[in-house]
Amino acid sequence: MVSFALTYVGGDGKRGYMNTAQLRKVYELMAQDLRPLLPDLTIQQSVAAKTGCLIGQPVQIGTMGQLQSVLRVAISAPELFKTISFERLDPAALVDGLLADDEVVVQKLDLIVANWDKLSKVK
């Protein structure tokens, strides 16, 4: 499991870390088809925008006074099963498939952060 924080540039031009409420919105957007909300996408961006990505809900980590809101990603149970029983699979192909899935998640996160002003207002 990997935990990560997200930053964004606000309307005032200042960069800041997203709080738990903002990350909850990112979490919700990750599962949705964003193409209707972002009409001018490249083909690669469109693939990421339409893909429903299931990630961990936002949590706070750290110590009292130093809490940071984060999202989490982890390998899914079916992917873990494939990894454990890799004798039936080509290990290089398995890794390539896992990395391709991760790339879509990162691309979708990038789209959301890049269009945060617009997407943060979506109900």
Buried (B, 14 or more C-beta within 10 A) or exposed (E): EEBEEBEBEEEEEEEEEBEBEBBBBBBEBBEBEBBEBBEEBEEEBBBBBBBEBEBBEBBEEEEEEEEBBBBBBEBEEEBEEBBEEEEEEEEEEBEEBBEEBBEBBEBBBEBBBBBBEEBBEEE
